[in-house]
Amino acid sequence: MSYTNTLNLFSPVKKYGIEFSNAIAMAPMTRSRALGSVPNDLMATYYEQRAGAGLIITEGNSPSPNGIGYARTPGIYSAEQIAGWKKVTTAVHAKGGKIFTQLMHVGRVSHSANMPAGTKILAPSAIQAAGDMWTDVQGLQPKEKPEAMTHDEIKTAIAEFTRAAINAIDAGFDGVELHGANGYLLEQFLNPNTNQRTDEYGGSIEKRSRFVLEVTEAVVNAIGKEKVGIRLSPYNVFNDMALYSEIAATYTYLAEQLSKLDILYLHVIDYAARTSEEGLTLLKSIRNTFGNILILNGGYTRERAEQALANREADMISFGTPFISNPDLHYRLKHGIALQESNPDTFYTPDSKGYTDYAFASQNVLA
Ligand SMILES: Cc1cc2nc3c(=O)[nH]c(=O)nc-3n(C[C@H](O)[C@H](O)[C@H](O)COP(=O)(O)O)c2cc1C
């Protein structure tokens, strides 16, 4: 099998005519600075500062008013939002960066106090997620029970993802990443604990995977396979996603089907999978099945990232928290400069503190 692999964190990664300047991706991170769900100048500055990454993947960006679950998170369904995102993509491109946006529909991980008027909390089945969520108006609140999606609501959601992908290209993004990880809507369909449907979208592995694959196919048809990636997190129990016996079989099937759709990349959060033999076997099988770019994520350091590339386990590595506090992460990694610690207290606060004020190691950040 031929890999897209560069074997080196600092060499370009090329596929389908797109070139990422290095193998370092910035992982998608919700930062809750999008007041009114509209991207703004502060966000443009934040992403521009991080343009040295080979690929920036934005924070979760909702394809639908129904898909906004957290306070101050952005969407990409209105003209105002598209205009706001244009500022972000223009700033990143001016610095030579590449930027995809993560299309994230939260499904049941939601609270109505964070949602626009006239919206509904929707999920494959009416099963409430355990745990609380922050709302600006009412403080911490238990996540609310979702309504089970009707057949029409499923078709509408697919159309919303498709429209959002087209909007993303209009806004200047180089592509989109579908958020199939971390217990949000797409994964809620995959997992039999959150999907107890008895129609063609629930039951067998093929049926539970149908929504994810239909969304992917519709988005591919709308913007092109070379502009589409997807994020998955097998064995991850974040957002009250219980484990189930068919995890390996489900993700093996998904990798086969996504491979047929020939999308640009697969982005796997691997830390949960790495804790068992079964998970490690699954990661190898995904690697062997999916021939395009494989991005791995989850607690990587420079050393572990280089090892993973050298061992051909991945083509790119994404870093999350290190990018929060090191806007010039690629430069620091390349030159062995110590990383700054990030401050979790300001991960989701509304202003520039802990967002755009982390220091650069050098003025020459794109070197
Ligand atoms: C503040 C914060 C926000 C996050 N928001 C998202 C998100 O919107 N979408 C997503 O897929 N993952 C999100 N994640 C998970 C990260 O993308 C990444 O998987 C995680 O931080 C592990 O990578 P790391 O060890 O390099 O930080 C978030 C993580 C953090 C710390």
The ligand as an SDF file (V2000), in Angstrom:
LIG
                    3D

 31 33  0  0  0  0  0  0  0  0999 V2000
  -10.9030   23.6490   24.8420 C   0  0  0  0  0  0  0  0  0  0  0  0
  -11.1400   22.4270   23.9920 C   0  0  0  0  0  0  0  0  0  0  0  0
  -12.1800   22.4300   23.0720 C   0  0  0  0  0  0  0  0  0  0  0  0
  -12.3850   21.3160   22.2310 C   0  0  0  0  0  0  0  0  0  0  0  0
  -13.3710   21.3910   21.2820 N   0  0  0  0  0  0  0  0  0  0  0  0
  -13.4610   20.3980   20.3440 C   0  0  0  0  0  0  0  0  0  0  0  0
  -14.3310   20.5490   19.2220 C   0  0  0  0  0  0  0  0  0  0  0  0
  -15.0050   21.5550   19.0130 O   0  0  0  0  0  0  0  0  0  0  0  0
  -14.3640   19.5120   18.3360 N   0  0  0  0  0  0  0  0  0  0  0  0
  -13.6170   18.3690   18.4990 C   0  0  0  0  0  0  0  0  0  0  0  0
  -13.6690   17.4630   17.6660 O   0  0  0  0  0  0  0  0  0  0  0  0
  -12.7790   18.2320   19.5520 N   0  0  0  0  0  0  0  0  0  0  0  0
  -12.6560   19.2210   20.4470 C   0  0  0  0  0  0  0  0  0  0  0  0
  -11.7400   19.1120   21.4620 N   0  0  0  0  0  0  0  0  0  0  0  0
  -10.8380   17.9410   21.5060 C   0  0  0  0  0  0  0  0  0  0  0  0
   -9.5100   18.2670   20.7950 C   0  0  0  0  0  0  0  0  0  0  0  0
   -9.7040   18.4380   19.4050 O   0  0  0  0  0  0  0  0  0  0  0  0
   -8.4840   17.1230   20.9880 C   0  0  0  0  0  0  0  0  0  0  0  0
   -9.0490   15.9210   20.5110 O   0  0  0  0  0  0  0  0  0  0  0  0
   -8.0710   16.9520   22.4480 C   0  0  0  0  0  0  0  0  0  0  0  0
   -7.7140   18.1920   23.0260 O   0  0  0  0  0  0  0  0  0  0  0  0
   -6.8790   15.9710   22.5590 C   0  0  0  0  0  0  0  0  0  0  0  0
   -5.7470   16.4840   21.8490 O   0  0  0  0  0  0  0  0  0  0  0  0
   -4.5080   17.1170   22.6480 P   0  0  0  0  0  0  0  0  0  0  0  0
   -4.0620   16.0680   23.6190 O   0  0  0  0  0  0  0  0  0  0  0  0
   -3.4630   17.4300   21.6200 O   0  0  0  0  0  0  0  0  0  0  0  0
   -5.0280   18.3300   23.3600 O   0  0  0  0  0  0  0  0  0  0  0  0
  -11.5440   20.1790   22.3390 C   0  0  0  0  0  0  0  0  0  0  0  0
  -10.5110   20.1820   23.2900 C   0  0  0  0  0  0  0  0  0  0  0  0
  -10.2900   21.2860   24.0930 C   0  0  0  0  0  0  0  0  0  0  0  0
   -9.1450   21.2760   25.0650 C   0  0  0  0  0  0  0  0  0  0  0  0
  1  2  1  0
  2  3  1  0
  2 30  2  0
  3  4  2  0
  4  5  1  0
  4 28  1  0
  5  6  2  0
  6  7  1  0
  6 13  1  0
  7  8  2  0
  7  9  1  0
  9 10  1  0
 10 11  2  0
 10 12  1  0
 12 13  2  0
 13 14  1  0
 14 15  1  0
 14 28  1  0
 15 16  1  0
 16 17  1  0
 16 18  1  0
 18 19  1  0
 18 20  1  0
 20 21  1  0
 20 22  1  0
 22 23  1  0
 23 24  1  0
 24 25  2  0
 24 26  1  0
 24 27  1  0
 28 29  2  0
 29 30  1  0
 30 31  1  0
M  END
$$$$
